[in-house]
Amino acid sequence: MTESPRTYQVVTYGCQMNVHDSERIAGVLEAAGYVPSTETPEPGEIALADVVVFNTCAVRENAADRLYGNLGHIASVKQRRPGMQIAVGGCMAQKDREQMVARAPWVDVVFGTNNMGALPALLDRARLASQSQVEIKESLEVFPSTLPTRRDQAYAAWVSISVGCNNTCSYCIVPSLRGKETDRRPGDILAEIGALVAMGVQEVTLLGQNVNTYGVAFGEPAAFADLLRACGDISDLRRVRFTSPHPAYFTDQVIDAMESTHNVMPSLHMPLQSGSDDVLRRMRRSYRAGKILDILARVRDALPQVAVTTDVIVGFPGETDDDFEATMDVVRQAQFASAFTFLFSPRPGTPAATMPDQVPRDVVQHRYERLVALVEDIAWQQNKALVGTQVEVLVADGEGRKDVATHRVSGRARDNRLVHVGLPDGVTARPGDLVTSTVTYAAPHHLVADGPAVVTPTAGGDAWERGR
C-alpha cells in the first residue's frame, strides 16, 4: 500500500523578501515529495499539515512575541497529531538559533536564511533521530533563485537580484542576519525572467535589500540601470517593478532607464524613514531629507504620472517635537501616494535599542496617528484627481474579492494603485488579464473604475487558468 505524501503549510511573516523566500521553501518541499495542505483551519487558526513551517521576520514590531505565541498555540495541536513536525526559518531563526529550541522544545527544525535548501534533509534527520535539528549557515550556500519555487501567482513573480545588505542603519538587524550584499550575474537574472515570461508571467518585481546598489559588488555601478533597460528587450514582459532602492545611491541613470524603458512601471518606493536630518544621522542613514525631495523632483520631471510610496519610522530615540514636525513637512512636500508607517520598536542587538532618550509610548502613538492622517489625506487628494482618467489594471488573485453583485474584479494600475473595476454583463477577466477602464470614484486606499471596460486576455490569464 502506497503511503500518502506528507503535507505542508508555510506561514510567512514580514517583507517581500520573506514572501519570496516562502515560495522557495514551498518549492524545495514539493521537490522533496511534500504536497500543499488542503485542510481548512478554524477561524483564527493556522492551517494544519504534517509539516508547518514558520518563515519569520526579526524586523517588524512584536515579531518575537507573535512567533512564540503561535508556537505555543500549535504545541497542543502537535500533541494531538502524531508525526507532525514544526520548522522555523527566516530572520528570527537566524537570530535566536538554539535559544528557539530552548524556549519551544517541540520545534523540530530551526534553519537560517542562508540554507533554505537543506529543509527536507533536516526534517528527515529530526524524524529519524527524534531530536530537534538546528542548522544555521553564516554565508549563502546557493543563491535562492537556484532553488525550486512554488509561486503563489502564475502571472506575477518576484525575482531576487541580490541578497544581504552592506549598510549599518542603527535600528536594523538585517545585515547581521542576511549578511553582506551578494549580487547575481545579469545573465542569470535575465534568463530567469525569460523563463518566467515563457510560463505566462506578465509582471516581475526585482528584489534587493538595496536594489539599486546592484552591480557594485562586481564593479559595475550602472548595472541596475542597465538591467532595467535589458528588461525592456524581453518580449511579452508587460510590467517591471523594483523594491526597495536606497536614496543615497539613486542615480540619474536609473531615472533615465525608468523613463525610457516601456515596461518599467511609473511607481517608485523611496524610503524616507525620517524628515529630520538629526534623526537620519542617528539612524545612520547616509542621506538627508533634502536629497529625497531632490530625487522626487527629478523623477517627477521625467515621469509626471509616477506614484511614490515610502517608509517612515515614528518615535526614534531622541526624536523631538521639532524633528517630528520636520517629518510632517517633508511628507507634505513629497506628496507620497501611500506610506508604510511604523512606531519605533527597539530590536535587541541594534545600536538604537540602547540609545538614550527613548520617546514615551503615548507621545509616539499621538505622532503616529497624526502622520497616518496626513498621509491618508494626501493619498485621497491624489486619488480624487484621477477620477475621469483611464487606467490599465492587471487583474489580481487575492487583491480583493470578486464582487458578484456588481461584477467587479480587482488589481493594480500601472502606478501600483489598487483599482476595483466593474465589468460589463457577460464579460469576464481572469487574474493575469489586463482591463482598461475609467476611474469613477476615489477613496484614500483604492480607486473604483466603473467606466466602459475593455479586457485584454493575456498569457498570464492562460497560466492562471492552467493552474486552477
Beta strands, then each sheet from edge to edge (+ up, - down):
strand 1: 7-12
strand 2: 35-36
strand 3: 51-56
strand 4: 85-90
strand 5: 109-111
strand 6: 133-135
strand 7: 156-160
strand 8: 162-163
strand 9: 182-183
strand 10: 203-207
strand 11: 239-243
strand 12: 267-269
strand 13: 307-314
strand 14: 338-343
strand 15: 390-395
strand 16: 408-413
strand 17: 418-422
strand 18: 434-438
strand 19: 441-442
strand 20: 447-449
strand 21: 454-456
sheet 1: 2+ 1+ 3+ 4+ 5+ 6+
sheet 2: 7+ 10+ 11+
sheet 3: 8+ 9-
sheet 4: 12+ 13+ 14+
sheet 5: 19+ 20- 17- 16+ 15- 18+ 21-
end
